Amino acid sequence: MTMKRICMVDFQGVPQSYVAQIDLTTEVAESMWGPHETSRDDLGEWISFAFVLSGGALVALVREMDNAPHPGYILTSITELSPRSLLAQFMVESGLSRDAVLHEGFE
């Protein structure tokens, strides 16, 4: 089984602040998963894609709508999995190359 796209409103819980930075453009993400959603928090608006992985972990790829400080997307999650295990599972289920990981948040 592979991950399934969910609405950002279903991405509920206390997210891990940062799992990894993924080299991915919005255009490529939308070609893979459909149109992005816009989410909001105290920091501003975010381009967002949320998923549930086959084991039930919730993950989201987010990028600041305006003035993103780095290229790509931040992978965050709501799960009991270790960040390393989560990243490995996400990369397999998403079909993205491991080379797309620009930085791991747990190094």
Stockholm file with secondary structure:
# STOCKHOLM 1.0

chainA/1-107         MTMKRICMVDFQGVPQSYVAQIDLTTEVAESMWGPHETSRDDLGEWISFAFVLSGGALVALVREMDNAPHPGYILTSITELSPRSLLAQFMVESGLSRDAVLHEGFE
#=GR chainA/1-107 SS CCCEEECGGGCCSCCEEEEEEECCCHHHHHHHHCSCEEEEETTEEEEEEEEECTTSCEEEEEEESSSCSSSSEEEEEESSSCHHHHHHHHHHHHTCCGGGEEEETTC
#=GC SS_cons         CCCEEECGGGCCSCCEEEEEEECCCHHHHHHHHCSCEEEEETTEEEEEEEEECTTSCEEEEEEESSSCSSSSEEEEEESSSCHHHHHHHHHHHHTCCGGGEEEETTC
//
